Amino acid sequence: MNPWIHLDTAQIPGGGELRLMQRGQDFSIMSGTIELMNSRLSGSEIALANLAWAKIQDRKAPRMLIGGLGMGFTLRAALADLPKDAQITVAELVPQVITWAKGPLAHLYNGALGDKRVIPRQVDVAQLLADANPPYDAILMDTDNGPDGLNRDANDSLYSVSGLAVMRKAVKHGGVLAVWSAGPDQPFAGRMRRAGFAVEEVQVRASPSGKGARHIIWVGVAR
């Protein structure tokens, strides 16, 4: 088997780093020894967009915020669903991830960042959540490794009850907050409910084929 090749390293604002790896046609983004995403395992990221859109598909000119660019799978799935009058803001904290999206990973994006519905922002998603005016129809969170984050202590407050309350203010009544996680986090659904969401926990497979690890998506409708 071919070895993984280290293509680049990105520094995370506030501490930590990401490494972009390649083996043949496969790409991986690593945090230390932990793989955060793999180009072959897009199933749960696609599901994140599909599950959120299913809750708001009757809305006109929907506004969506995606927290975390990753390898673009959630963005591409959202673009496949949302109408021509939609607006999708994508917040990515790490500048180098945007550079990768336009360089070695450009084929995965297939022009998604150039779609007229997309507004890419190199910014902490927490800032856009705090400044949301008007609020969004849907907020999709795919930051770090989920509520039990690996890379930034700031994500602990983002997914706290107070952080979720900020997200509740940032989404319209009846809108949706969908949160991706690499694994279970039993207290998290309770925090979402306390923040004002009716919550459904959905287990999805990492691979589009329905195989691979089981990931979790919490789908919260704003009450």
Secondary structure, 3 states (H helix, E strand, C coil): CCCCEEEEEEECCCCCEEEEEEECCEEEEEECCEEEEECCCCHHHHHHHHHHHHHHCCCCCCEEEEECCCCCHHHHHHHHHCCCCCEEEEEECCHHHHHHHHCCCHHHHCCHHHCCCEEEEECCHHHHHHCCCCCEEEEEECCCCCCCCCCCCHHHHHCCHHHHHHHHHHEEEEEEEEEEECCCCHHHHHHHHHCCEEEEEEEEECCCCCCCCEEEEEEEEEC
